[in-house]
Amino acid sequence: MLVDLDPARTSALVPRTSCWRMFFSPRECRFADLLPQWENLLQASGNLNAMYQAPEWLACMQATHSPRHLALALLPDDAGMPIGLAPLCVEPHDLHFHVSGRILGTMGLQAVFVLGGQPLLPPEPKLHDAFFAALATDFPHCQAIALSTVPVDGFLWRYLHTSQAIQQRFLLHIPEGIEHCHTCAVPESFAEYNAKFTAKKRYNLKRQARILRARGGGHLELRRIESRNDLPLFRDAIHAVSIGNANGSPQKESRLEYDGLAERAERGLLRCYALQCGNDYVAWARGYQYRGVYHVVLTHYHRNFARFSPGTVLHYLMIKDLIEHQRPQMISFGYGDPVYQHQSCNQTLPYARVLLLRRNLANHCRQFSHLRFRQLVRFLRARVLAR
């Protein structure tokens, strides 16, 4: 029997004890037994970033033997059925003091991250009170709880600003204020996608692809990377672009971008791209697809080919392939403006990175200094623009 998450019945699901259980290794819980309920909770959440809460993603993180400290929080009802889940990750987190993208300094702390930016939990304040209290108790060495993608128009945002339990235990800190995530609905055909542009824009996109193809002696190919067998090709693309761009070690950069991709390929999440012009790889994109959402995580292009717009061409051809092969419903570019944005197709959604800092003197100092620095930056920027 699956858990009914109808909001009208939420109060009936609240267990009398609200006792969260923490599992710190797969051996501690019967992982397979949770999958039907986990699936139900994912479907009910409507979270754009549900991939990072999925069992497939957690399994990838476990399999790569990373130094991260992983855990799974589970809330059963009185009948023992899970009504709440939250994959967790403990790792260092830095508060950045930055101006125009340049980091002037950092303050480090240890944080427990709620993967996906929110727990898989019905919108019931008492359940959330118990969840955050459990994290504070079971992770005493962590100075903060990190929620990296909280939708500003959702229940969790309102709860964090109004809950007395949160105010008594934590300092609510939003390091970068309200930010915007760009998304793009994927139409059913490439012709429909192109129809959203002006005639001049369509001409320029096709012209850029034509010029880059001519630069490659008539050969321009977008390579899709989905399986473990495709990964050597992607590693070559990463390495080739790194050689053209790196100030440090291309081998090190290639390894960092390559690690963990095999696990994601095995679980059907991987969808990367490499753009080949002649014999050269000139751009690549790392992304993952989960259900109806394609997540663009990172893109790079070869600086020596910059005048031929390889990044723009990569993006354009990538959209075409996404439409024609296992089409997702949505593309998520994450925080900030995508480098190769087609604004007429994009929708921006307000999100925020939230830190719940334990109420103590050290965290009061962290919050105060970071807030004052951000205020100073905004003041100076406004003065410069006013001149």
C-alpha positions in Angstrom: 0.0 0.0 0.0 1.4 3.4 -1.0 1.1 6.5 1.1 -1.7 8.8 0.2 -0.2 12.4 0.2 -3.4 14.3 -0.5 -2.9 17.6 1.5 -6.4 17.3 2.9 -5.3 14.2 4.7 -1.9 15.3 5.8 -2.8 15.9 9.4 -4.0 12.3 9.7 -0.6 11.1 8.6 1.4 12.9 11.3 2.8 10.2 13.6 2.3 10.8 17.3 6.1 10.8 18.0 7.4 12.4 14.7 10.4 10.3 15.2 12.9 10.6 12.4 15.4 7.7 11.9 18.9 8.2 10.4 20.6 5.6 8.3 24.3 6.1 7.7 24.9 3.2 5.3 22.9 1.1 2.9 23.4 -1.9 5.2 21.4 -0.2 8.0 18.2 -0.1 6.1 16.4 -2.4 3.6 16.9 0.0 0.7 14.8 -2.0 -1.8 11.8 -2.0 0.5 11.7 1.8 0.5 11.5 2.2 -3.3 7.7 2.1 -3.9 7.2 4.7 -1.1 10.2 6.7 -2.3 8.8 6.8 -5.8 5.4 8.0 -4.4 7.0 10.8 -2.4 9.0 12.0 -5.5 5.9 12.1 -7.6 4.1 14.1 -5.0 6.9 16.6 -4.4 6.8 18.4 -7.8 10.4 19.4 -7.2 12.3 20.6 -10.2 15.5 19.1 -8.6 13.9 15.8 -7.7 16.8 14.0 -9.4 19.1 14.9 -6.5 16.6 13.2 -4.1 16.2 10.1 -6.2 17.5 6.7 -5.0 19.5 6.4 -8.3 21.4 9.6 -7.4 22.1 8.5 -3.9 23.3 5.1 -5.1 25.7 6.9 -7.5 27.1 9.0 -4.7 27.6 5.8 -2.5 29.2 3.9 -5.4 31.9 6.5 -6.1 33.4 6.1 -2.7 33.6 9.9 -2.3 34.7 11.4 1.1 31.3 12.8 1.6 29.3 11.6 4.6 26.0 10.3 3.3 22.8 9.5 5.2 19.2 8.9 4.7 16.5 10.4 7.0 13.3 8.4 7.3 10.0 9.2 9.0 7.6 6.3 9.4 3.9 6.7 10.3 2.3 4.8 13.2 1.9 1.8 10.9 5.6 1.9 9.9 5.0 3.2 6.4 7.4 6.0 5.3 5.7 9.3 5.0 9.0 11.3 4.8 12.4 10.8 3.3 15.5 13.0 2.9 18.8 12.0 1.4 21.6 13.9 3.2 25.2 14.8 2.6 27.7 16.2 5.1 30.6 18.2 3.6 32.4 21.5 4.0 30.7 24.7 2.9 32.2 28.1 2.2 30.6 31.5 2.6 32.1 33.5 -0.1 33.0 37.2 0.0 33.0 38.0 -3.7 32.7 41.0 -6.0 31.9 40.7 -9.7 32.7 37.0 -9.6 36.1 37.4 -7.9 36.4 35.7 -4.5 38.2 37.9 -2.0 37.9 35.6 1.0 35.9 32.7 2.4 34.6 31.5 5.8 34.4 27.7 6.1 32.0 25.6 8.1 30.7 22.1 8.1 27.1 21.6 6.9 24.6 18.9 6.4 23.0 19.3 2.9 19.5 18.3 2.2 19.8 16.9 -1.3 17.3 18.4 -3.7 17.0 21.5 -1.5 14.0 20.2 0.5 12.9 17.0 2.3 10.4 14.7 0.7 7.7 15.5 3.2 4.0 16.6 3.2 3.5 20.4 3.8 2.9 20.0 7.5 4.8 22.4 9.9 5.0 19.9 12.7 6.7 17.3 10.5 9.2 19.9 9.4 9.8 21.0 13.0 10.7 17.5 13.8 12.9 17.0 10.8 15.1 20.0 11.4 15.3 19.2 15.1 16.5 15.7 14.2 19.2 17.1 12.0 20.4 19.4 14.7 20.6 16.5 17.1 22.0 13.8 14.9 24.7 16.0 13.3 26.1 17.9 16.3 29.4 18.6 14.5 27.7 20.5 11.7 27.3 24.3 12.2 24.6 24.6 9.5 21.9 22.9 7.6 22.1 23.7 3.8 19.1 23.9 1.5 20.6 24.8 -1.8 17.4 25.2 -4.0 14.4 26.5 -2.1 11.6 27.8 -4.3 10.6 31.2 -3.1 6.9 30.7 -3.8 6.6 27.3 -2.0 5.6 26.0 1.4 9.2 25.5 2.6 10.1 29.1 2.1 7.1 30.3 4.0 7.7 27.8 6.7 11.3 28.8 7.2 10.3 32.4 7.7 7.4 31.8 10.1 8.3 28.8 12.2 9.0 29.5 15.8 10.9 26.2 16.1 13.3 27.4 13.4 13.7 30.9 14.9 14.5 29.4 18.4 17.1 27.0 17.1 18.6 28.6 14.0 19.7 31.8 12.3 18.1 32.0 8.9 20.8 33.1 6.4 20.3 33.6 2.7 23.8 34.2 1.4 23.1 35.4 -2.1 19.5 36.7 -1.7 16.8 35.6 -4.1 18.3 34.3 -7.3 16.8 33.0 -10.6 17.0 29.6 -12.2 16.5 29.6 -16.0 14.4 26.9 -17.4 13.2 26.2 -21.0 10.2 24.2 -22.0 11.1 21.7 -24.7 8.6 21.8 -27.6 7.6 18.8 -29.6 9.5 19.7 -32.7 12.6 21.6 -33.7 10.6 23.7 -36.1 8.4 24.8 -33.2 11.5 25.8 -31.2 12.9 27.8 -34.1 9.5 29.5 -34.7 10.0 31.3 -31.3 12.9 33.4 -32.8 12.9 36.2 -35.2 14.0 35.6 -38.8 17.3 37.4 -38.1 18.0 35.2 -35.0 17.3 32.0 -36.9 19.5 33.1 -39.7 22.4 33.9 -37.3 22.2 30.6 -35.5 22.3 28.7 -38.8 25.1 30.9 -40.1 27.2 30.3 -37.0 26.8 26.5 -37.5 27.7 26.8 -41.1 30.8 28.9 -40.4 32.0 26.4 -37.8 31.4 23.5 -40.2 33.4 25.2 -42.9 36.2 25.7 -40.3 36.2 21.9 -39.8 36.5 21.2 -43.5 32.8 20.4 -43.8 32.7 18.1 -40.7 30.7 19.2 -37.7 29.2 16.6 -35.5 27.4 16.6 -32.1 28.2 13.5 -30.2 25.8 12.3 -27.5 27.3 10.5 -24.5 24.9 8.3 -22.5 26.6 4.9 -21.8 29.7 3.7 -20.2 31.1 2.9 -23.7 30.7 6.5 -24.7 32.8 7.9 -21.8 36.3 7.5 -23.5 35.1 9.9 -26.2 33.8 12.4 -23.6 37.1 12.2 -21.7 38.9 13.0 -24.9 36.7 16.0 -25.5 37.2 17.3 -21.9 40.9 16.9 -22.2 41.1 18.6 -25.6 39.1 21.6 -24.4 41.1 21.8 -21.2 44.4 21.9 -23.1 43.1 25.0 -24.9 41.9 26.7 -21.8 43.8 25.5 -18.7 46.0 27.6 -16.6 46.8 24.6 -14.5 46.8 20.9 -15.2 44.6 19.6 -18.1 44.9 16.1 -16.7 43.6 17.2 -13.3 40.7 19.1 -14.8 39.7 16.2 -17.0 39.7 13.8 -14.1 37.6 16.0 -12.0 34.9 16.4 -14.7 35.1 12.7 -15.6 34.8 11.1 -12.1 31.5 9.5 -11.3 30.1 9.6 -14.8 30.2 5.9 -15.2 27.9 5.3 -12.3 25.4 7.8 -13.6 25.5 6.2 -17.0 24.8 2.8 -15.5 21.7 4.2 -13.8 20.4 5.9 -16.9 20.9 9.5 -15.7 23.8 10.5 -18.0 23.3 12.7 -21.0 26.4 14.7 -22.1 27.5 16.2 -25.4 30.7 16.8 -27.3 31.0 19.0 -30.4 33.5 17.9 -32.9 34.7 20.2 -35.7 37.0 18.4 -38.1 39.4 16.5 -36.0 39.0 18.8 -33.0 36.7 18.8 -30.0 35.6 22.4 -29.6 33.0 22.3 -26.9 31.2 20.0 -24.5 28.3 19.9 -22.0 27.8 17.8 -19.0 24.2 17.1 -18.1 21.8 14.6 -16.6 18.3 13.6 -17.5 15.8 12.4 -14.9 12.2 11.8 -15.8 11.0 14.9 -17.7 13.9 17.3 -16.7 17.3 17.7 -18.4 19.8 19.4 -16.1 22.6 21.3 -17.8 25.4 21.2 -15.2 28.4 22.6 -17.0 29.6 23.7 -20.4 33.0 24.6 -21.8 34.3 25.6 -25.2 37.8 25.7 -26.7 39.1 29.3 -26.5 41.1 29.0 -29.7 37.8 28.6 -31.5 36.0 31.4 -29.7 35.5 33.5 -32.9 33.5 30.7 -34.4 30.9 30.6 -31.5 31.3 26.9 -30.6 29.3 27.3 -27.4 26.3 28.8 -29.2 26.5 26.1 -31.9 26.7 23.4 -29.2 23.7 24.7 -27.4 21.6 25.0 -30.6 22.4 21.5 -31.8 22.0 20.1 -28.3 18.4 21.5 -28.2 17.7 19.8 -31.5 18.9 16.4 -30.2 17.0 16.8 -27.0 13.8 17.3 -29.0 14.4 14.4 -31.4 15.8 11.8 -28.9 14.0 10.9 -25.7 12.6 14.4 -25.3 12.4 15.9 -21.8 9.7 18.3 -20.9 12.0 20.9 -19.4 15.6 22.0 -19.4 17.0 23.4 -16.2 20.1 25.6 -16.4 20.4 26.0 -12.7 21.4 29.3 -11.0 22.4 32.4 -12.9 22.0 33.2 -16.6 23.0 30.5 -19.0 26.0 31.5 -21.1 24.2 30.6 -24.3 20.7 31.6 -23.4 17.9 32.0 -25.9 15.9 34.4 -23.8 12.7 34.2 -25.8 12.4 30.5 -24.8 13.5 30.8 -21.2 11.4 31.2 -18.0 13.0 32.3 -14.8 12.0 30.8 -11.5 12.9 32.5 -8.1 14.9 30.3 -5.8 17.2 30.8 -2.9 20.2 29.1 -1.2 19.3 28.9 2.4 21.6 28.2 5.4 20.2 27.4 8.8 23.0 28.4 11.2 23.0 27.1 14.7 22.4 29.8 17.2 25.8 30.4 18.8 28.3 33.3 18.9 30.5 32.0 16.1 27.6 31.8 13.7 26.2 35.2 14.8 29.6 36.6 13.8 29.6 34.7 10.5 26.1 35.9 9.6 26.8 39.5 10.6 30.0 39.9 8.7 28.7 38.2 5.6 25.5 40.3 5.6 27.4 43.6 6.1 29.9 42.7 3.3 27.0 42.0 0.9 25.3 45.3 1.9 28.6 47.2 1.2 29.0 45.6 -2.2 25.4 46.6 -3.1 26.0 50.1 -1.9 29.2 50.6 -3.8 27.7 49.1 -7.0 24.8 51.5 -6.7 27.1 54.4 -6.3 29.1 53.4 -9.4 26.0 53.0 -11.5 24.7 56.3 -10.4 27.7 58.2 -11.7 
